[in-house]
């Protein structure tokens, strides 16, 4: 039900308008009356009307003055001027206040009804727009963590994403000009259930987002999370670094307080660009991968001076990280049975991504094999598996060893060979159309390029 405020110094006018409106639009409105401009302003805050029917001339505060004050409280409300005078004398000021409708006394029922119906349509349309905006914002809030995780994985596993790292960073409003990585390593026995892992992830992510440093957060992968932090140009490096260190210490306290869990937090050094953030991630990984650091936040730069030779310098890639971790395990025989969580995580991430890629390509190949006799483009196949065409083309060739065009051509020519060699002889023109070509001459040229013989020669050879 909508709320309608009628402001007029004549009680008879107010009651008459309410009676007409209730008869023309029964059950649509809840009514309130104001006998002057002051009372109308009071009711604007108390009653919060959707529509205000305001008499221009009233004792004390005049109608337009009242509307001016009410607009600050009710920016989305609709105002209708009710006047016994020439409206045009007030038109300029009324328009400046957003008033689009007016009624000249005495008004007919149809005019009142039509005016209110138009305003109700506007209110309903605005309500729908707000609901759609809310739905889109809610959807965006769900998609943003996925996009963040995708960008984080690009840094973590040297993975080429569907969208490039610069494009993802632009979408997320996360500049790649300067920043560092922070890794939170959880004990292996922590968060045994999916519910516990979700709580752990959401707690760390929520705290990171509220801390005050722009960041993106990875998912929880094999009991470690990465947080990539952006340094604003105005931030003084030493102060920013101290803030990051404090952030890491707060994360340790958060895990202890909420989950009674001792975590290790590693902090990579400040770098620039996507490659720099990738390097900072591996620095943070190593800073967190030490049993002596459980419950602490450790800075990689403070650790590289140690005598352990594998700590001198930072790994540049996942492959190098695996090599160095394996070397460390060989050097630390007492820890040989306790493989680094980082090595397991890196391998697990790679396996997951490779499996996802294989599954997508298998789906794409099935789609192509079902549709190759039709008009089929690379864009059709890419859309089917929800990838952009450029990325799909690149990965498809990596997985199949053939370009999309060559793959489809191979399927068509193999099918053509089966039809030509079959007992039920089809005219070569019919074979051409059956396998997806529209031009017999073009089909013949493609067939010879692939097989080395023309369709006619192939048919004659298959009979001998």
C-alpha positions in Angstrom: 0.0 0.0 0.0 1.3 3.5 -0.9 1.2 6.5 1.4 -0.4 9.7 0.2 -0.2 13.1 2.0 -2.8 15.7 1.2 -1.8 19.2 2.3 -4.5 21.9 2.1 -5.7 24.6 4.5 -9.3 23.7 3.7 -10.5 20.5 5.5 -13.3 20.1 3.0 -10.8 20.1 0.1 -8.7 17.5 1.9 -11.6 15.2 2.7 -13.0 15.6 -0.8 -9.8 14.6 -2.5 -9.4 11.5 -0.2 -13.0 10.5 -1.0 -12.5 10.8 -4.8 -9.2 8.9 -4.7 -10.5 6.1 -2.5 -13.5 5.6 -4.9 -11.3 5.7 -8.0 -8.4 3.7 -6.6 -9.8 1.7 -3.7 -7.4 0.2 -1.2 -4.3 1.7 -2.9 -3.4 4.4 -0.5 -3.0 5.1 3.2 -3.9 8.8 3.8 -2.5 11.5 6.0 -3.7 15.2 6.1 -1.8 18.4 6.7 -3.6 21.7 7.3 -0.5 23.9 6.6 3.0 23.8 5.3 4.6 23.4 8.7 2.5 20.3 9.5 3.3 18.9 6.0 7.0 19.2 6.7 6.5 17.4 10.1 4.5 14.6 8.4 7.2 14.2 5.7 9.5 12.8 8.4 6.8 11.0 10.4 4.6 9.5 7.6 7.2 9.2 4.8 4.6 9.6 2.0 5.2 8.2 -1.5 3.1 11.0 -3.0 2.3 14.5 -1.7 -0.6 16.6 -3.0 0.3 20.1 -2.0 -1.9 23.2 -2.2 0.3 26.2 -3.2 -1.4 28.9 -1.1 -1.6 28.1 2.6 -1.2 30.2 5.7 2.4 30.4 7.1 4.8 28.3 5.0 3.7 28.3 1.4 3.4 25.1 -0.7 6.5 25.5 -2.8 8.6 26.5 0.2 7.3 23.4 2.0 8.1 21.2 -1.0 11.7 22.6 -1.0 12.2 21.4 2.6 10.4 18.1 2.1 12.6 17.2 -0.9 15.6 17.0 1.4 13.7 14.4 3.5 11.9 12.7 0.6 14.1 12.7 -2.5 12.2 9.9 -4.1 8.7 11.1 -3.4 6.4 12.5 -6.0 4.8 15.9 -5.6 1.6 17.2 -7.2 0.7 20.9 -7.0 -3.0 21.7 -6.3 -3.9 25.3 -7.2 -6.9 27.4 -7.9 -4.6 29.9 -9.8 -2.7 29.9 -13.0 0.0 27.2 -12.6 2.3 28.9 -15.1 3.1 31.6 -12.6 4.8 29.0 -10.4 6.0 26.7 -13.2 9.7 27.7 -13.2 10.2 27.2 -9.5 8.1 24.1 -9.5 10.2 22.5 -12.2 13.4 23.3 -10.4 12.0 21.3 -7.4 11.2 18.3 -9.6 7.4 18.8 -9.6 6.0 17.5 -12.9 2.3 17.3 -12.1 -0.4 19.8 -11.1 -4.1 19.9 -10.6 -6.3 23.0 -11.0 -9.2 23.3 -8.6 -11.9 22.2 -9.0 -10.4 19.0 -10.5 -12.4 16.2 -12.1 -12.2 12.7 -10.8 -10.7 11.4 -14.1 -7.9 14.0 -14.0 -7.1 13.1 -10.4 -7.1 9.4 -11.1 -5.0 9.7 -14.3 -2.4 11.8 -12.5 -2.1 9.4 -9.6 -2.0 6.3 -11.9 0.9 7.9 -13.8 2.8 8.6 -10.6 2.1 5.0 -9.3 3.6 3.7 -12.5 6.7 5.8 -12.0 7.0 4.6 -8.4 6.6 1.0 -9.5 9.2 1.4 -12.2 11.6 3.0 -9.8 11.0 0.2 -7.3 11.7 -2.4 -9.9 14.9 -0.6 -10.9 16.0 -0.5 -7.3 15.3 -4.2 -7.0 17.3 -4.9 -10.1 20.2 -2.8 -8.9 20.1 -4.7 -5.6 20.1 -8.0 -7.5 23.0 -7.0 -9.6 25.0 -5.7 -6.7 24.3 -9.0 -4.8 25.4 -11.0 -7.9 28.5 -8.8 -8.2 29.3 -9.4 -4.6 29.2 -13.1 -5.2 31.3 -12.9 -8.4 34.0 -10.6 -7.1 35.6 -13.3 -4.8 35.7 -15.6 -7.8 37.5 -13.0 -9.9 39.8 -12.2 -7.0 40.6 -15.9 -6.7 41.3 -16.2 -10.4 43.7 -13.3 -10.3 45.4 -14.7 -7.2 45.8 -18.1 -8.9 47.5 -16.3 -11.9 50.1 -15.1 -9.4 50.3 -18.3 -7.5 50.7 -20.9 -10.2 51.9 -19.0 -13.3 48.5 -19.9 -14.9 47.3 -18.1 -18.0 43.8 -17.0 -17.1 40.8 -16.7 -19.5 41.1 -13.0 -19.0 44.6 -11.5 -18.7 46.0 -10.5 -15.4 45.9 -6.8 -16.4 42.2 -7.1 -17.4 41.3 -8.9 -14.2 43.2 -6.4 -12.1 41.3 -3.6 -13.9 37.9 -5.2 -13.3 38.8 -5.5 -9.6 40.2 -2.0 -9.2 43.5 -3.6 -8.0 46.5 -1.8 -9.7 49.5 -3.9 -10.3 52.0 -1.0 -10.0 53.3 -1.9 -6.5 52.4 -4.3 -3.7 53.4 -7.5 -1.9 52.0 -10.9 -1.0 51.1 -12.3 2.4 50.6 -16.0 3.0 48.6 -17.5 5.9 49.7 -21.2 6.5 47.3 -23.3 8.7 48.3 -26.4 10.6 47.6 -29.6 8.7 45.1 -30.9 11.3 43.0 -27.7 11.1 39.6 -27.3 9.6 38.8 -31.0 9.0 35.3 -30.3 7.6 34.1 -28.3 4.7 32.0 -26.1 7.1 35.1 -25.4 9.2 37.2 -24.5 6.1 34.5 -22.1 4.9 34.4 -20.4 8.3 38.1 -20.1 8.3 38.2 -18.7 4.8 35.4 -16.2 5.4 36.9 -15.0 8.6 40.3 -14.3 7.1 38.8 -12.7 4.0 36.4 -10.5 5.9 39.2 -9.3 8.2 41.5 -8.6 5.2 38.9 -6.6 3.4 38.1 -4.5 6.5 41.7 -3.9 7.5 42.2 -0.8 5.3 44.8 -2.0 2.8 43.5 -2.6 -0.7 43.8 -6.3 -1.4 42.6 -9.4 -3.2 42.3 -12.8 -1.4 42.8 -16.3 -2.8 40.7 -19.3 -1.8 41.8 -21.7 0.9 44.0 -24.2 -1.0 45.6 -27.1 0.9 45.5 -25.1 4.1 47.0 -21.9 3.0 45.7 -18.6 1.7 47.4 -15.8 -0.2 46.5 -12.1 0.3 47.9 -9.7 -2.3 48.2 -6.2 -0.9 48.4 -3.0 -3.0 50.6 -0.1 -2.0 49.2 3.3 -2.9 51.6 5.8 -4.4 51.2 8.2 -1.5 52.1 5.6 1.1 55.6 6.0 2.5 57.4 2.6 2.0 58.6 2.2 5.6 55.2 3.0 7.2 53.4 0.9 4.7 55.7 -2.1 5.4 55.1 -1.7 9.1 51.3 -1.6 8.5 51.6 -4.9 6.5 53.6 -6.4 9.3 50.9 -5.4 11.8 48.3 -6.8 9.5 50.1 -10.2 9.5 50.3 -10.2 13.3 46.6 -9.3 13.6 45.8 -12.4 11.4 47.8 -14.6 13.8 45.8 -13.1 16.7 42.5 -13.6 14.8 43.2 -17.3 14.2 44.2 -17.9 17.8 41.2 -16.0 19.2 38.4 -17.3 16.9 39.7 -20.8 16.1 42.3 -21.6 18.8 44.7 -22.2 16.0 48.4 -21.2 15.6 49.1 -20.1 12.1 52.3 -18.9 10.4 52.1 -15.7 8.3 54.8 -15.0 5.7 55.2 -11.6 4.1 56.9 -11.1 0.7 58.9 -8.0 -0.2 57.5 -5.0 -2.1 57.6 -5.5 -5.8 56.1 -3.9 -8.9 54.0 -5.4 -11.7 52.4 -8.8 -12.1 55.7 -10.6 -12.2 56.8 -8.8 -9.0 53.6 -9.9 -7.2 54.3 -13.5 -8.3 57.8 -13.3 -6.9 56.5 -11.7 -3.7 54.1 -14.6 -3.3 56.9 -17.2 -3.4 58.8 -15.1 -1.0 55.8 -15.1 1.4 55.4 -18.9 0.9 59.0 -19.5 2.1 58.6 -17.0 5.0 55.7 -19.0 6.2 57.1 -22.5 5.7 59.1 -23.0 8.8 58.0 -24.7 12.0 59.9 -22.1 14.1 57.6 -19.4 12.8 54.2 -20.9 13.9 52.1 -18.2 15.5 54.2 -15.4 14.1 54.3 -13.0 11.1 57.6 -13.3 9.4 59.1 -11.0 6.7 61.1 -12.7 3.9 63.6 -9.9 3.8 64.5 -10.7 7.5 65.0 -14.3 6.7 67.2 -14.3 3.6 70.3 -13.6 5.7 70.1 -16.9 7.4 72.7 -19.6 6.6 70.2 -22.0 5.0 71.3 -21.7 1.3 67.9 -22.3 0.0 66.7 -19.1 1.6 69.2 -17.0 -0.4 67.1 -15.3 -3.1 63.4 -15.9 -3.9 62.0 -18.5 -6.3 60.6 -17.0 -9.5 58.1 -19.7 -10.4 56.1 -22.7 -9.2 58.6 -25.2 -10.8 61.5 -23.5 -9.1 59.6 -23.4 -5.8 59.1 -27.2 -6.0 62.8 -27.7 -6.7 63.9 -25.6 -3.8 61.4 -27.1 -1.4 62.5 -30.6 -2.3 66.1 -29.5 -1.7 65.2 -28.1 1.7 63.6 -31.4 2.7 66.7 -33.3 1.7 68.8 -31.0 3.9 66.4 -31.4 6.8 66.3 -35.1 7.3 64.5 -34.8 10.7 61.6 -33.2 8.8 61.6 -35.6 5.8 58.3 -37.3 6.7 56.6 -34.0 7.0 56.4 -32.7 3.5 56.0 -29.0 3.1 52.4 -27.8 2.8 53.6 -25.5 0.1 54.8 -28.3 -2.2 51.6 -30.1 -1.8 49.6 -26.9 -2.4 51.5 -26.0 -5.5 51.0 -29.5 -7.0 47.4 -29.6 -6.0 46.7 -26.2 -7.6 48.4 -27.3 -10.8 46.5 -30.6 -10.8 43.2 -28.8 -10.2 43.8 -26.3 -13.0 44.9 -28.9 -15.5 41.9 -31.1 -14.7 39.6 -28.2 -15.1 41.2 -27.4 -18.5 40.9 -31.0 -19.6 37.3 -31.2 -18.6 36.5 -28.0 -20.5 38.3 -29.2 -23.6 36.6 -32.7 -23.5 33.3 -30.9 -23.3 34.3 -28.7 -26.3 35.4 -31.6 -28.3 32.1 -33.5 -27.7 30.2 -30.4 -28.8 32.3 -30.1 -32.0 31.9 -33.8 -32.8 28.1 -33.5 -32.5 28.0 -30.3 -34.6 30.8 -30.5 -37.1 28.5 -31.1 -40.1 26.7 -27.8 -39.4 27.9 -24.2 -39.7 30.2 -24.1 -36.7 32.6 -21.4 -35.7 35.4 -21.2 -33.1 33.2 -18.6 -31.4 30.3 -21.1 -31.1 32.5 -23.6 -29.4 34.1 -21.1 -27.1 30.7 -19.7 -26.1 29.5 -23.2 -25.3 32.2 -23.7 -22.7 32.1 -20.1 -21.5 35.6 -19.0 -22.7 36.6 -16.1 -24.8 37.6 -17.1 -28.4 41.3 -16.1 -28.2 41.9 -18.1 -25.0 39.9 -21.1 -26.2 41.8 -21.2 -29.5 45.1 -21.2 -27.6 44.2 -23.9 -25.1 42.4 -26.0 -27.7 45.6 -26.2 -29.8 47.7 -27.0 -26.7 45.3 -29.9 -25.8 44.6 -31.4 -29.2 47.7 -30.5 -31.2 45.5 -28.9 -33.9 43.8 -25.6 -34.6 40.1 -25.4 -34.4 39.8 -25.3 -38.2 42.1 -28.2 -38.7 40.2 -30.3 -36.1 36.8 -29.7 -37.7 38.3 -30.3 -41.2 39.7 -33.6 -40.0 36.3 -34.7 -38.7 34.6 -33.7 -41.9 37.1 -35.4 -44.2 37.0 -38.6 -42.1 33.2 -38.6 -42.3 33.4 -38.0 -46.1 35.8 -40.9 -46.5 33.3 -43.2 -44.7 30.4 -42.0 -46.9 32.3 -42.3 -50.1 33.5 -45.8 -49.3 30.1 -47.0 -48.0 28.0 -49.5 -50.0 25.2 -47.1 -50.4 26.8 -44.8 -52.9 26.0 -41.1 -52.5 26.8 -38.6 -55.2 29.9 -36.6 -54.3 27.8 -33.5 -54.2 25.6 -35.1 -51.6 28.7 -36.2 -49.6 29.9 -32.6 -49.7 26.6 -31.3 -48.2 26.4 -34.2 -45.6 29.7 -33.3 -44.0 29.1 -29.6 -43.8 30.4 -28.0 -47.0 28.3 -25.9 -49.3 30.6 -25.7 -52.3 31.5 -29.0 -54.0 34.6 -27.5 -55.6 35.9 -26.2 -52.3 35.1 -29.6 -50.7 37.1 -31.3 -53.4 40.2 -29.0 -52.9 40.1 -29.6 -49.1 39.7 -33.3 -49.5 42.7 -33.5 -51.8 44.8 -31.3 -49.5 44.1 -33.6 -46.6 44.1 -37.0 -48.3 46.4 -36.4 -51.3 43.7 -37.5 -53.8 40.4 -36.1 -55.1 37.1 -37.5 -53.9 36.6 -39.3 -57.3 40.1 -40.8 -57.1 39.4 -42.0 -53.5 36.1 -43.6 -54.6 37.7 -45.4 -57.5 40.5 -46.6 -55.2 38.2 -47.8 -52.5 36.4 -50.0 -55.1 39.6 -51.8 -56.2 
